[in-house]
């Protein structure tokens, strides 16, 4: 019998699908649609700023380059909060994370709706991102199967693809404040998730919180995310922080980054793969539109429509992959993801044909989203059950780091 993506036989037991510490098969209690609604608005909100920044800059009296810090702050806060949210799941449980995240999203939304200045908008977007990251991390922990994870990842891909169009339409016909407030859509799922979420098991032993490990991790994530803006200083800081964090983990093996997670071959393989696939996706997301304009002489409107269709098709296909991945062996799934993940950038580099370039973008989002859905199960079941919230949080962080590495690589290729 083929090994499943979790490394076990395809017949599952309740304990096999338990992905959160202190929860008894939580995925069976909360619908996949609710998890998608909880997670996908963050992706939608993140990408709306790509088309609204000129209007925002004009109205608040700053340059467009200054206004781009709204997007940078959002991405940075999402990445920084992911391991913190995983730690909060580990120590306080699902309900605490969801409620805290909901408050942050609500406060951030109020700020971006009423603010007419850069500081207020930055604070609002940061709060939205912190809360949204907590909601996404919770949804991923509650998914439990590749099929249900596919709802979250494919939905995020589709919403991310629709973000620029939604931002443009809402900014033109209503106000640029409205697209910035789309994170609040996730709040519709919060009451249901809170009511259905399992409570932590009483008396469960936990290691004390590790503030030093948390601080070093957050600082390292900041350095990695800022690689695209400040390559040399960020790289130096990342190297120094990496050495310091490694030394600290040796001293505190049960700290913020448990050594049991970092020493798991399955976790490291899955996380490394998803980071590579995500990097490919985000690199092509930035390079393919430029190739279409420069080599195929497409207009900006044609590029926008073509990219939207390609990304939507790729995202939808990723859900189909996630839904049926349990019928395939782990080797087959990994081989498909790796082969397509290599084929997409190589093809984009050697061809100038517009349909082929669009196809590479669709394939890139397919492998990134389906890889996140399927490989998350490999990562989760490769670590001790009590460490699974941390493992899934770090796995998700690796995917998000691809969003920093990809644009940095694209910048080098396009200059």
ROBA-310836 format. One record per residue: z, y, x of N, C-alpha, C in turn. Coordinates in steps of 0.1 Angstrom, whole numbers, padded with zeros to 4 digits, always signed. Layout:
N
ZYXZYXZYX;...
END
This chain:
415
+0000-0012+0009+0000+0000+0000+0000+0012+0009;-0008+0022+0005-0009+0035+0013+0005+0042+0013;+0008+0048+0024+0020+0057+0024+0017+0070+0017;+0026+0074+0009+0024+0087+0002+0026+0099+0011;+0024+0111+0006+0026+0123+0014+0040+0125+0019;+0050+0119+0012+0064+0120+0016+0068+0109+0026;+0058+0100+0029+0061+0090+0038+0067+0078+0032;+0068+0078+0018+0074+0067+0011+0063+0060+0002;+0066+0049-0004+0056+0043-0013+0055+0052-0025;+0044+0051-0032+0040+0060-0043+0050+0059-0055;+0057+0047-0056+0068+0047-0067+0079+0055-0063;+0083+0065-0070+0093+0075-0066+0106+0072-0074;+0117+0075-0067+0130+0075-0073+0135+0089-0075;+0145+0091-0084+0150+0105-0085+0154+0111-0072;+0160+0103-0063+0165+0110-0051+0153+0113-0042;+0142+0106-0043+0131+0110-0034+0125+0123-0038;+0125+0127-0050+0120+0140-0054+0130+0151-0054;+0142+0149-0050+0152+0159-0050+0150+0168-0037;+0146+0181-0039+0143+0189-0028+0153+0200-0026;+0163+0201-0034+0173+0211-0032+0186+0205-0031;+0194+0210-0021+0207+0205-0019+0216+0207-0032;+0222+0197-0036+0231+0198-0047+0224+0197-0060;+0212+0193-0061+0204+0193-0074+0200+0178-0076;+0200+0174-0089+0196+0161-0092+0182+0162-0099;+0172+0159-0091+0158+0160-0095+0155+0173-0103;+0158+0185-0097+0156+0197-0104+0142+0200-0109;+0132+0194-0103+0119+0197-0108+0116+0191-0121;+0124+0181-0125+0122+0175-0138+0127+0184-0150;+0135+0194-0146+0142+0202-0156+0134+0216-0159;+0126+0220-0150+0119+0233-0150+0104+0230-0150;+0097+0236-0159+0082+0234-0160+0075+0240-0149;+0064+0234-0145+0056+0239-0134+0050+0253-0138;+0047+0255-0151+0042+0268-0155+0052+0279-0152;+0065+0276-0155+0075+0286-0152+0077+0289-0137;+0075+0278-0129+0076+0281-0115+0064+0289-0110;+0052+0287-0116+0041+0295-0112+0043+0309-0116;+0048+0312-0128+0051+0325-0133+0062+0332-0124;+0071+0324-0119+0081+0329-0110+0076+0334-0097;+0066+0327-0092+0061+0329-0078+0049+0337-0077;+0039+0336-0086+0026+0341-0083+0025+0357-0084;+0033+0364-0092+0032+0378-0092+0034+0385-0079;+0042+0378-0070+0044+0384-0057+0030+0385-0049;+0022+0374-0050+0009+0374-0044+0000+0385-0050;+0001+0386-0063-0007+0396-0071-0003+0410-0066;+0010+0413-0066+0014+0426-0062+0011+0429-0047;+0012+0419-0039+0009+0422-0024-0005+0427-0022;-0014+0422-0030-0028+0425-0027-0033+0437-0035;-0026+0442-0045-0030+0454-0053-0032+0466-0044;-0023+0467-0034-0024+0479-0026-0036+0481-0018;-0044+0470-0016-0056+0471-0007-0066+0481-0013;-0066+0483-0026-0076+0492-0033-0069+0505-0038;-0056+0505-0038-0049+0517-0044-0044+0527-0033;-0044+0523-0020-0039+0531-0010-0045+0545-0009;-0059+0546-0010-0064+0560-0010-0059+0569-0021;-0057+0564-0033-0052+0572-0044-0037+0575-0041;-0030+0566-0036-0016+0568-0033-0014+0579-0023;-0022+0578-0012-0022+0587-0001-0025+0601-0006;-0035+0602-0014-0039+0615-0019-0028+0622-0028;-0022+0614-0037-0013+0620-0046+0001+0623-0039;+0005+0616-0029+0018+0619-0023+0016+0627-0010;+0004+0631-0007+0002+0640+0004+0003+0634+0018;-0001+0621+0020-0001+0615+0034-0014+0610+0037;-0017+0606+0049-0029+0600+0053-0030+0585+0048;-0042+0580+0047-0043+0566+0043-0037+0557+0054;-0038+0560+0066-0031+0552+0077-0016+0551+0075;-0010+0562+0071+0004+0563+0068+0007+0555+0056;-0001+0556+0046+0001+0548+0034+0001+0533+0036;-0007+0529+0046-0008+0514+0048+0005+0508+0052;+0015+0516+0055+0028+0511+0058+0035+0505+0046;+0030+0509+0034+0035+0502+0021+0031+0488+0021;+0019+0484+0026+0015+0470+0027+0022+0463+0038;+0023+0470+0049+0030+0464+0061+0045+0461+0057;+0052+0470+0051+0066+0469+0047+0067+0457+0038;+0058+0456+0028+0059+0445+0019+0057+0431+0026;+0047+0430+0034+0045+0417+0041+0057+0414+0050;+0062+0424+0057+0073+0422+0066+0086+0418+0059;+0089+0424+0048+0100+0420+0040+0099+0406+0034;+0087+0403+0030+0086+0389+0024+0089+0379+0035;+0083+0381+0047+0085+0371+0058+0100+0371+0062;+0106+0383+0064+0120+0383+0068+0129+0376+0058;+0127+0378+0045+0136+0373+0035+0134+0358+0033;+0123+0352+0037+0121+0338+0034+0132+0329+0040;+0135+0330+0053+0146+0322+0058+0159+0326+0053;+0161+0339+0049+0174+0343+0044+0176+0337+0030;+0165+0337+0022+0166+0331+0008+0169+0316+0009;+0163+0309+0019+0165+0295+0021+0180+0293+0024;+0186+0302+0032+0200+0300+0036+0209+0303+0023;+0205+0313+0015+0212+0315+0003+0211+0304-0007;+0200+0297-0008+0199+0285-0016+0208+0274-0011;+0209+0273+0002+0217+0263+0008+0232+0265+0006;+0236+0278+0006+0250+0281+0005+0255+0285-0009;+0246+0290-0018+0250+0295-0031+0243+0289-0042;+0232+0282-0040+0225+0275-0051+0214+0284-0057;+0207+0277-0066+0195+0283-0072+0197+0295-0081;+0208+0294-0089+0210+0305-0098+0213+0318-0091;+0221+0317-0080+0225+0329-0073+0212+0336-0066;+0203+0327-0061+0191+0333-0055+0182+0339-0065;+0180+0333-0077+0171+0338-0087+0177+0351-0092;+0190+0352-0095+0196+0364-0101+0195+0375-0091;+0199+0372-0078+0198+0383-0068+0184+0388-0066;+0175+0379-0066+0161+0382-0064+0155+0390-0076;+0159+0387-0088+0155+0394-0100+0160+0408-0099;+0172+0410-0095+0178+0424-0094+0170+0432-0084;+0167+0426-0073+0159+0433-0063+0145+0437-0068;+0139+0428-0075+0125+0431-0080+0126+0442-0091;+0136+0441-0099+0138+0451-0110+0140+0465-0104;+0150+0466-0094+0153+0479-0088+0140+0484-0080;+0134+0475-0073+0122+0479-0066+0111+0484-0075;+0109+0478-0087+0099+0482-0096+0102+0496-0102;+0115+0498-0105+0119+0511-0110+0115+0522-0099;+0118+0519-0087+0116+0529-0076+0101+0532-0075;+0092+0522-0075+0078+0524-0073+0072+0531-0085;+0078+0530-0097+0073+0536-0109+0076+0551-0109;+0088+0554-0104+0093+0568-0105+0091+0576-0093;+0089+0570-0081+0088+0577-0069+0074+0584-0067;+0075+0596-0061+0063+0603-0057+0063+0607-0042;+0071+0599-0035+0072+0602-0020+0072+0589-0013;+0068+0590+0000+0067+0578+0009+0080+0571+0010;+0091+0577+0013+0104+0570+0014+0108+0562+0002;+0106+0568-0010+0109+0561-0022+0100+0549-0025;+0088+0551-0022+0078+0540-0024+0081+0528-0014;+0084+0532-0001+0087+0522+0009+0099+0514+0005;+0110+0521+0000+0122+0514-0004+0119+0505-0016;+0111+0510-0025+0108+0501-0037+0100+0489-0034;+0089+0491-0025+0081+0479-0021+0089+0469-0013;+0098+0474-0004+0106+0465+0003+0116+0457-0006;+0122+0464-0016+0130+0457-0025+0122+0446-0033;+0111+0450-0038+0102+0441-0045+0099+0428-0037;+0096+0431-0024+0092+0420-0015+0104+0411-0012;+0115+0417-0010+0127+0408-0007+0130+0400-0020;+0130+0405-0031+0132+0398-0043+0121+0387-0046;+0108+0392-0044+0097+0383-0046+0098+0371-0037;+0102+0373-0024+0103+0362-0015+0113+0352-0019;+0124+0357-0024+0135+0348-0030+0130+0340-0041;+0122+0346-0050+0116+0338-0062+0106+0328-0057;+0098+0332-0047+0088+0322-0042+0095+0310-0036;+0105+0313-0027+0112+0303-0020+0119+0293-0030;+0124+0299-0041+0131+0291-0051+0121+0282-0058;+0109+0287-0062+0099+0280-0069+0094+0268-0060;+0092+0270-0047+0088+0260-0038+0098+0249-0037;+0111+0253-0036+0122+0243-0036+0123+0235-0048;+0119+0241-0060+0120+0234-0072+0108+0226-0076;+0097+0227-0069+0085+0221-0072+0086+0205-0072;+0089+0200-0061+0093+0185-0061+0081+0176-0059;+0069+0179-0063+0057+0171-0061+0045+0179-0057;+0035+0173-0050+0023+0181-0046+0016+0187-0058;+0016+0180-0070+0009+0185-0082+0016+0198-0086;+0029+0198-0087+0036+0209-0092+0036+0221-0081;+0036+0217-0069+0034+0227-0058+0020+0233-0059;+0011+0225-0063-0003+0230-0065-0004+0242-0075;+0004+0241-0085+0004+0252-0095+0009+0265-0089;+0019+0264-0080+0024+0276-0073+0014+0281-0063;+0009+0272-0055+0000+0277-0044-0014+0281-0049;-0020+0273-0058-0033+0277-0063-0031+0289-0072;-0021+0290-0079-0019+0303-0087-0017+0315-0078;-0010+0313-0067-0008+0324-0058-0022+0328-0052;-0030+0318-0049-0043+0321-0043-0052+0329-0053;-0052+0324-0066-0060+0331-0076-0055+0345-0078;-0041+0347-0079-0036+0360-0081-0039+0369-0069;-0038+0363-0057-0041+0371-0045-0055+0376-0045;-0064+0367-0050-0078+0371-0051-0081+0382-0061;-0073+0381-0072-0075+0391-0083-0068+0404-0080;-0059+0404-0070-0051+0416-0068-0059+0429-0065;-0068+0429-0056-0076+0441-0053-0083+0446-0065;-0089+0437-0073-0096+0442-0085-0087+0447-0096;-0075+0441-0097-0065+0446-0107-0060+0459-0102;-0058+0461-0089-0053+0473-0084-0063+0485-0086;-0076+0482-0084-0086+0492-0086-0087+0496-0100;-0088+0486-0110-0089+0490-0124-0077+0497-0129;-0065+0492-0126-0054+0499-0131-0052+0513-0125;-0055+0514-0113-0054+0528-0106-0064+0537-0112;-0076+0533-0115-0086+0542-0120-0084+0546-0135;-0079+0536-0143-0078+0538-0157-0064+0541-0163;-0054+0538-0154-0040+0541-0159-0033+0550-0148;-0027+0543-0138-0021+0550-0127-0018+0540-0116;-0018+0546-0104-0015+0536-0092-0001+0531-0093;+0008+0537-0101+0021+0532-0102+0021+0518-0109;+0011+0516-0118+0011+0503-0125+0008+0491-0117;-0002+0491-0108-0004+0479-0100+0008+0477-0090;+0015+0487-0086+0026+0485-0077+0038+0478-0085;+0038+0479-0098+0048+0474-0106+0046+0459-0111;+0035+0453-0107+0031+0440-0112+0041+0429-0108;+0049+0431-0097+0059+0421-0093+0069+0418-0105;+0070+0428-0114+0080+0426-0125+0076+0415-0134;+0063+0411-0134+0059+0400-0143+0067+0388-0141;+0072+0386-0128+0080+0374-0125+0093+0373-0133;+0098+0385-0137+0111+0385-0144+0110+0378-0157;+0098+0376-0163+0097+0369-0175+0102+0355-0174;+0100+0349-0162+0104+0335-0160+0119+0333-0157;+0126+0344-0153+0139+0343-0148+0149+0337-0158;+0150+0342-0170+0160+0336-0179+0159+0321-0181;+0146+0316-0183+0144+0302-0184+0148+0294-0172;+0144+0299-0160+0148+0292-0148+0163+0292-0146;+0170+0303-0148+0184+0304-0146+0191+0294-0156;+0186+0293-0168+0193+0284-0178+0190+0269-0175;+0179+0266-0169+0175+0252-0166+0179+0248-0152;+0182+0257-0144+0185+0254-0130+0198+0246-0129;+0198+0236-0120+0211+0228-0118+0221+0236-0110;+0233+0234-0113+0244+0240-0105+0247+0232-0092;+0251+0239-0082+0255+0232-0069+0266+0222-0072;+0266+0211-0065+0276+0201-0066+0289+0207-0061;+0300+0206-0068+0313+0211-0063+0318+0203-0051;+0325+0210-0042+0331+0204-0031+0322+0199-0020;+0309+0204-0020+0299+0199-0010+0302+0207+0003;+0304+0200+0014+0307+0206+0027+0295+0213+0032;+0298+0225+0037+0288+0234+0043+0293+0240+0056;+0284+0241+0065+0288+0248+0078+0290+0263+0075;+0298+0269+0083+0300+0284+0081+0287+0291+0083;+0285+0303+0076+0273+0310+0078+0272+0315+0093;+0260+0315+0098+0258+0319+0112+0251+0332+0113;+0259+0343+0114+0252+0356+0115+0244+0359+0127;+0248+0353+0139+0240+0355+0151+0227+0349+0150;+0227+0336+0145+0214+0329+0143+0205+0336+0133;+0211+0341+0122+0203+0348+0112+0197+0361+0118;+0205+0368+0126+0200+0381+0131+0189+0378+0141;+0190+0368+0150+0180+0365+0159+0167+0360+0152;+0169+0352+0142+0157+0347+0134+0150+0359+0128;+0157+0368+0121+0151+0379+0115+0144+0388+0125;+0150+0390+0136+0143+0399+0146+0131+0392+0152;+0131+0379+0154+0119+0372+0158+0108+0372+0148;+0111+0371+0135+0101+0372+0125+0095+0386+0125;+0103+0396+0126+0098+0410+0126+0088+0411+0137;+0091+0406+0149+0083+0408+0161+0069+0400+0158;+0070+0389+0153+0058+0381+0150+0049+0388+0140;+0055+0393+0129+0047+0399+0119+0041+0412+0124;+0047+0419+0133+0042+0432+0138+0032+0430+0150;+0028+0418+0153+0019+0415+0163+0005+0423+0161;+0001+0423+0148-0012+0429+0145-0012+0444+0148;+0000+0451+0146+0001+0465+0148+0004+0469+0162;+0013+0462+0168+0018+0465+0182+0018+0452+0190;+0006+0448+0194+0004+0435+0201+0013+0433+0213;+0013+0442+0223+0020+0439+0235+0035+0440+0233;+0041+0451+0228+0055+0452+0226+0060+0441+0217;+0053+0437+0206+0058+0427+0197+0058+0413+0205;+0048+0411+0213+0047+0398+0220+0058+0397+0230;+0061+0407+0237+0073+0407+0247+0086+0405+0239;+0088+0412+0228+0100+0410+0221+0101+0396+0215;+0090+0391+0210+0090+0377+0205+0094+0367+0215;+0089+0369+0228+0092+0359+0238+0107+0360+0242;+0112+0372+0243+0127+0373+0247+0135+0368+0236;+0132+0371+0223+0140+0366+0212+0139+0351+0210;+0127+0346+0213+0125+0331+0212+0134+0324+0222;+0135+0329+0234+0144+0323+0244+0159+0324+0240;+0163+0336+0235+0176+0338+0230+0180+0329+0219;+0170+0328+0209+0173+0319+0198+0174+0304+0201;+0165+0300+0211+0166+0286+0215+0180+0283+0221;+0185+0292+0230+0198+0290+0236+0209+0290+0225;+0207+0299+0215+0218+0299+0205+0217+0286+0196;+0206+0281+0193+0205+0268+0186+0211+0257+0193;+0210+0257+0206+0216+0246+0214+0232+0247+0213;+0236+0260+0212+0251+0262+0211+0256+0259+0197;+0248+0263+0187+0252+0261+0173+0241+0252+0166;+0241+0239+0168+0231+0230+0162+0231+0229+0147;+0243+0233+0141+0244+0233+0126+0244+0247+0121;+0238+0257+0128+0238+0271+0124+0227+0274+0115;+0222+0287+0116+0213+0292+0106+0200+0284+0107;+0195+0280+0119+0184+0271+0121+0189+0258+0126;+0191+0248+0117+0197+0235+0121+0188+0228+0131;+0193+0222+0141+0185+0215+0151+0179+0203+0145;+0186+0197+0134+0180+0185+0128+0167+0188+0122;+0165+0200+0117+0152+0204+0111+0142+0206+0122;+0146+0213+0132+0136+0217+0143+0132+0205+0152;+0140+0194+0151+0137+0183+0159+0129+0172+0151;+0126+0175+0139+0119+0165+0131+0104+0165+0133;+0098+0154+0138+0084+0154+0141+0076+0157+0128;+0080+0151+0117+0072+0154+0105+0073+0168+0101;+0084+0174+0102+0085+0189+0098+0077+0197+0108;+0078+0195+0121+0071+0203+0130+0056+0201+0128;+0051+0189+0126+0037+0187+0124+0032+0194+0111;+0039+0193+0100+0035+0199+0088+0035+0214+0089;+0046+0220+0095+0047+0234+0096+0036+0240+0106;+0034+0233+0117+0023+0237+0126+0010+0237+0120;+0007+0227+0112-0006+0226+0105-0008+0237+0095;+0003+0239+0087+0001+0249+0076+0000+0263+0082;+0007+0266+0093+0005+0279+0100-0009+0280+0105;-0015+0270+0111-0029+0270+0116-0039+0272+0105;-0037+0265+0094-0046+0266+0082-0045+0280+0076;-0033+0285+0075-0031+0299+0070-0037+0309+0079;-0036+0307+0092-0042+0317+0101-0057+0317+0100;-0063+0305+0098-0078+0304+0096-0081+0312+0083;-0074+0310+0073-0077+0316+0060-0076+0331+0061;-0065+0336+0067-0064+0351+0067-0074+0357+0077;-0077+0350+0088-0087+0355+0097-0101+0357+0090;-0105+0346+0083-0118+0347+0076-0117+0357+0064;-0105+0358+0058-0104+0368+0047-0108+0382+0052;-0105+0385+0065-0108+0398+0070-0122+0399+0077;-0127+0388+0082-0139+0388+0090-0151+0386+0081;-0151+0377+0071-0162+0374+0063-0168+0386+0056;-0160+0395+0050-0165+0407+0044-0173+0416+0054;-0168+0417+0066-0175+0425+0076-0188+0418+0080;-0188+0405+0082-0200+0398+0085-0211+0400+0074;-0206+0400+0061-0216+0401+0050-0222+0415+0050;-0214+0425+0054-0219+0439+0054-0228+0441+0066;-0223+0436+0078-0231+0439+0090-0243+0430+0092;-0242+0417+0089-0253+0408+0092-0262+0405+0080;-0256+0406+0068-0264+0403+0056-0268+0415+0048;-0263+0427+0052-0266+0440+0046-0262+0440+0031;-0250+0434+0028-0245+0435+0015-0238+0448+0013;-0238+0453+0000-0230+0465-0003-0216+0461-0005;-0207+0471-0005-0193+0468-0007-0190+0462-0020;-0197+0466-0031-0195+0460-0044-0199+0445-0044;-0211+0442-0038-0215+0428-0037-0205+0419-0029;-0200+0425-0018-0190+0418-0010-0178+0415-0018;-0173+0425-0026-0161+0423-0034-0163+0412-0045;-0174+0412-0052-0176+0402-0062-0178+0388-0056;-0186+0388-0046-0188+0375-0039-0176+0369-0034;-0167+0377-0027-0155+0372-0022-0145+0367-0033;-0145+0375-0044-0136+0371-0055-0140+0358-0060;-0153+0356-0063-0157+0343-0068-0154+0331-0059;-0157+0333-0046-0154+0323-0036-0139+0319-0035;-0131+0330-0035-0116+0327-0034-0111+0321-0047;-0116+0325-0059-0111+0318-0071-0115+0304-0072;-0128+0301-0068-0132+0287-0068-0124+0278-0058;-0122+0284-0046-0114+0277-0036-0100+0274-0040;-0094+0284-0047-0080+0283-0052-0079+0272-0063;-0089+0272-0072-0089+0262-0083-0091+0248-0077;-0099+0247-0067-0102+0234-0061-0089+0229-0054;-0081+0238-0048-0069+0234-0041-0059+0228-0051;-0058+0233-0063-0049+0226-0073-0054+0212-0076;-0067+0210-0077-0072+0196-0079-0068+0187-0067;-0069+0192-0055-0066+0184-0044-0051+0181-0044;-0042+0191-0047-0028+0188-0048-0025+0179-0059;-0032+0180-0070-0029+0171-0082-0032+0156-0079;-0042+0154-0071-0046+0140-0068-0043+0135-0054;-0036+0143-0047-0032+0139-0033-0023+0127-0032;-0015+0125-0043-0006+0113-0043-0014+0100-0043;-0026+0100-0047-0034+0088-0047-0040+0085-0033;-0039+0094-0024-0045+0092-0011-0034+0090-0001;-0038+0084+0010-0029+0082+0021-0026+0095+0028;-0015+0096+0035-0012+0108+0043-0023+0110+0053;-0028+0100+0060-0038+0101+0070-0051+0108+0064;-0054+0103+0052-0067+0108+0046-0065+0123+0043;-0054+0127+0037-0052+0141+0034-0052+0150+0046;-0044+0145+0057-0044+0153+0069-0058+0154+0075;-0065+0144+0075-0079+0144+0081-0088+0154+0074;-0087+0153+0061-0096+0163+0053-0092+0177+0056;-0079+0180+0056-0074+0194+0058-0078+0198+0072;-0076+0190+0082-0079+0194+0096-0094+0196+0098;-0102+0186+0092-0117+0187+0094-0122+0200+0088;-0118+0203+0075-0123+0215+0069-0117+0227+0075;-0105+0227+0080-0099+0238+0086-0106+0242+0099;-0111+0232+0106-0119+0235+0118-0133+0239+0115;-0139+0233+0105-0153+0235+0101-0155+0249+0096;-0146+0254+0088-0148+0268+0082-0150+0279+0092;-0141+0280+0102-0143+0291+0112-0154+0289+0121;-0157+0277+0125-0168+0274+0133-0181+0277+0126;-0182+0274+0114-0194+0277+0106-0196+0292+0104;-0185+0299+0102-0186+0314+0100-0190+0320+0113;-0187+0314+0124-0190+0320+0137-0205+0318+0141;-0211+0308+0136-0225+0305+0140-0236+0308+0130;-0232+0313+0118-0242+0315+0108-0241+0330+0103;-0253+0335+0098-0253+0348+0092-0257+0347+0077;-0259+0335+0072-0264+0333+0058-0252+0337+0049;-0255+0346+0040-0244+0351+0031-0238+0340+0022;-0246+0331+0016-0239+0320+0008-0230+0311+0016;-0234+0308+0029-0226+0300+0037-0213+0307+0041;-0214+0320+0044-0202+0328+0048-0192+0328+0036;-0197+0330+0024-0188+0329+0013-0182+0316+0011;-0190+0305+0014-0185+0292+0012-0174+0289+0022;-0175+0295+0035-0164+0293+0044-0151+0300+0040;-0152+0311+0033-0140+0318+0027-0134+0309+0017;-0142+0303+0008-0137+0295-0003-0130+0282+0003;-0137+0276+0014-0131+0265+0020-0118+0268+0027;-0117+0280+0033-0105+0284+0040-0093+0286+0030;-0095+0292+0019-0084+0293+0009-0081+0279+0003;-0091+0271+0002-0088+0257-0003-0079+0250+0006;-0082+0250+0019-0074+0242+0029-0060+0248+0030;-0059+0262+0030-0046+0268+0031-0037+0265+0019;-0043+0267+0007-0034+0265-0005-0031+0250-0007;-0041+0241-0006-0038+0227-0008-0030+0222+0004;-0031+0227+0016-0023+0223+0027-0008+0227+0024;-0006+0239+0019+0007+0243+0016+0014+0234+0005;+0006+0231-0005+0011+0222-0015+0014+0208-0010;+0005+0202-0003+0007+0188+0001+0016+0187+0013;+0015+0195+0023+0022+0194+0035+0037+0198+0033;+0040+0206+0023+0054+0209+0020+0062+0196+0017;+0056+0186+0011+0063+0174+0008+0066+0166+0021;+0056+0167+0030+0058+0160+0043+0070+0167+0050;+0070+0181+0050+0081+0188+0057+0094+0185+0050;+0094+0185+0037+0107+0184+0030+0113+0170+0032;+0105+0160+0032+0111+0146+0034+0112+0142+0048;+0109+0151+0057+0111+0149+0071+0124+0154+0077;+0132+0160+0068+0145+0165+0072+0156+0159+0063;+0169+0160+0068+0180+0155+0059+0180+0162+0046;+0184+0156+0035+0183+0162+0022+0191+0174+0021;+0203+0175+0027+0211+0187+0026+0204+0199+0033;+0195+0196+0042+0188+0207+0050+0174+0210+0043;+0171+0204+0032+0157+0207+0027+0155+0221+0022;+0164+0228+0016+0161+0242+0014+0158+0250+0026;+0165+0247+0037+0162+0254+0050+0148+0250+0055;+0145+0237+0054+0133+0232+0059+0121+0237+0051;+0122+0238+0038+0111+0244+0030+0110+0259+0032;+0121+0265+0034+0121+0280+0037+0113+0282+0050;+0116+0275+0061+0110+0276+0073+0095+0272+0073;+0092+0262+0065+0078+0258+0063+0070+0269+0056;+0076+0275+0046+0070+0287+0039+0068+0298+0049;+0078+0301+0057+0077+0311+0067+0065+0309+0076;+0063+0296+0080+0051+0293+0089+0038+0297+0082;+0037+0294+0069+0025+0298+0062+0024+0313+0062;+0034+0320+0060+0034+0335+0059+0030+0341+0073;+0035+0334+0084+0031+0340+0097+0016+0339+0099;+0010+0330+0093-0005+0329+0094-0011+0342+0089;-0004+0349+0079-0008+0361+0074-0007+0373+0084;+0001+0371+0094+0002+0380+0105-0007+0377+0116;-0008+0364+0120-0017+0360+0131-0032+0361+0127;-0035+0358+0115-0050+0358+0111-0056+0372+0112;-0050+0383+0107-0055+0396+0108-0056+0401+0123;-0046+0396+0131-0046+0400+0145-0058+0394+0152;-0060+0381+0149-0072+0375+0155-0085+0381+0150;-0085+0385+0137-0097+0391+0132-0100+0405+0138;-0089+0412+0141-0091+0425+0148-0097+0423+0162;-0093+0413+0169-0098+0411+0182-0113+0407+0181;-0116+0399+0171-0130+0394+0170-0140+0406+0165;-0134+0415+0158-0143+0425+0152-0144+0438+0161;-0136+0439+0171-0136+0451+0180-0146+0449+0191;
END
